[in-house]
Amino acid sequence: MDTKPEEKNLSINAENLAACQIESERYRVFIEDVADGFYETNLKGDFIFFNQAFCRIFGRPPADMQNRHFRDFMDEKNARIAYENFNKVYRTGKGFTDINWEITRRDGKKRILEISAKLIFDKGDEKVGFRGIARDVTEEKRAARSNQALFRIAKALPYYGQVDRLLEFIIEEVQILLDVEGASVILVDEEKKEFYFPAATFDDAAAEEKIKEVRFPLDKGVAGQVYKTRQPMIVPDTAESPFFFKQVDDQTHYQTRNMLDVPIQLQDRMIGVLCAVNKKDREFDQADVFLLSTIAGTVALPIENARINEALKRSYEEVQSLNRAKDRVIHHLSHELKTPVSVLAASLSQLDKTSAGAQDGNRQRILNRMQRNLNRLLEMQYEIEDILKERSYRSYYMLSTLLDSCTDELEALVSENLCEVDIVDRIRKRVEALFGPREAISEEIRLDGFVEAFVEKLRPRFVHRSCTLSTRISPVAPIWIPREVLVKILEGLLRNAIENTPDKGKVEVTVNTGLEGPELAVQDYGIGITKDNQRLIFESNFTATETMNYSSRNRFDFNAGGRGFDLLRMKIFSERYRFKLQMVSERCRYIPQDSDLCPGDIEKCRHCRSTEDCFGSGGTTMTVKFFPADLIKPETDLN
């Protein structure tokens, strides 16, 4: 049957309408199923179409979004940015895909959106609005910012050696990263069982200063609970928290509304708490807990290391202060010792002269004993002077001036009583010898010839000992050193070697050329030095032998050494005159402890059947390594 034209047109329109409805439904379903937000606005910027995802992002129902302008959901700054972006699309016709908006949700929380936009045209190709996609990238941005901050913190930590600067850097990063009004590091004072605030940063400057004076018990407050459980804690409302310790706010005149505390802990113990207070745009959440805990874990060890370094620095400064005090005392003692000892020496010498010819053997032994111990005091004083380096000349100048002023009176007095007119010159020479300034002057010395001659000169002084002293001396280059210093070095090394070697033992002196220059080695086959004492031997007037074991003996006797200044003096000389000291020692295996005694004669040792048994049981080698004179000798001015 034929169809009328009107009916045919109606059928076509119905089919087109159904097709349009199907297409619209497909479009709507597609838009609603998209996870990202979809929107359309008119040219003014009013939202006229959007999907449910878009509403969820804004935290608002559709009725609260319909026909509202985009600026209603953001602050002035972001509204201006959004307007400039849409205006650029309108003018150029080119869309954008990567513009960021910061919006404010209905609950007041801030969200960051990544927006795309392009123009909408009607059938007449007229511009009628904008459409695009909105994605919530808040967490992505926060994670990226957190990663950047953690990287920045980790990278910067090695450059902060001081605790205060390190802590200030950390809390400033925390305050920015978590967007809080205040952040602080709360450390544990284990001795006093208290928390204290070594560093804090607040928007309120007055509170920032006051909180550094606050201390509170380890079992109080949110920090106390974190310290107890070693777990982070969020306090959304301090007024409702049983753990909040209000006294801290009272002392700082500050109001803490909410807070987050996380532990700062090492493997074996907790050293403090990292605290953030008064979140600005939202409540603290688990993302904040994770971030702050990560920062605390990153900085825990550097904080502890910085605290240890500062403690070591303070200890070092205290030791330096004590050393300065010790030096002043030694200077004083050396100065005070010099005059009475010199008077005693002169008096004893005079007494010895007046006793010349007397046959009283007991009297002579007493005088000898007095002279021997007085000599020990004099030697000790000279060694102290060498160690201190800086000698005081006040006594010399004072006495010299006094002598010049009293010359006539002294001459008259002496002539009248002693008939010795040259006594003033003798006194002047004595003052010069005792108190006059002396400066050691370096010179070129052939070590081989000097050592050989010195050893022969020294032999009569230990002829009473049954020790063998042998030399192996090879020609070497000249060295640059004061002669008197080299004498003290040689005598000290040889005396220590002989005094630590039992009778029937041996000492060997070697001079040869080493890797850097001439070397002097003194090796004894004596009792040796224990490992503990080797660590201390150059550090002070430390003696490797008990004082009571040698106090009554003569020089070069077995175990007669022990003033303890010889090696320290050599160490100071080495720094001053550029040579090196090396010691290798092995304690005699038959007397391994300091308290074990050697009989002083190999033949009297119950462990040794021959001298070779003793030679192989222990001993010490002291090596002095010099640079050639031409390497350290100052250049002569040829002009």
Buried (B, 14 or more C-beta within 10 A) or exposed (E): EEEEEEEEEEEEEEEEEEEEEEEEEEEEEEBEEBEBBBBBBBEEBBBBBBBBBBBEBBBBEEEEBEEBBBBBBBEEEBBEBBEEBBEBBBEEEEBBEEBEBBBBBEEEEBBBBBBBBBBBEEEEEEEEBBBBBBBBBBEEBBBEEBEEBBEEBEEBBEEBEEBEEBBBBBBEBBBEBBBBBBBBBBBBEEEEEBBBBBBBBBEBEEBBEBBEEBEBEBEBBBBBBBBEEEEBBBBBEBEEBEBBBEEBBEBBEBEBEBBBBBBBBEEEEBBBBBBBBBBEEBEBEEBBBBBBBBBBBBBBBBBBBBBEEBEEEEEEEEEEEEEEEEBEEBBEEBBEBBEEBBEBBEEBEEEBEEEEEEEEEEEEEEBEEBBEEBBBBBBBBBBBBBBBEEBBEEBBEEBBEEBEEEEEEBBEEBEEEEEEEEBBEEBBEEBBEBBBEEEBEBBEBBBBBBBBEBBEEBEEBBEEBBBEBEBEBEEBBBBBBBEEBBBBBBBBBBBBBBBBBBBBBBBBBBBBBBEEBBBBBBBBBBBBBBEEBBEEBBEEBBBBBEEEBBEEBBBBBBBBBBBBBBBBBBBBBBEBBBBBBEEBBBBBEBBEEBEEEBBBBBEEBEBBEEBEEBBEBBBBBBBBBBBBBEEBBEEEEEE
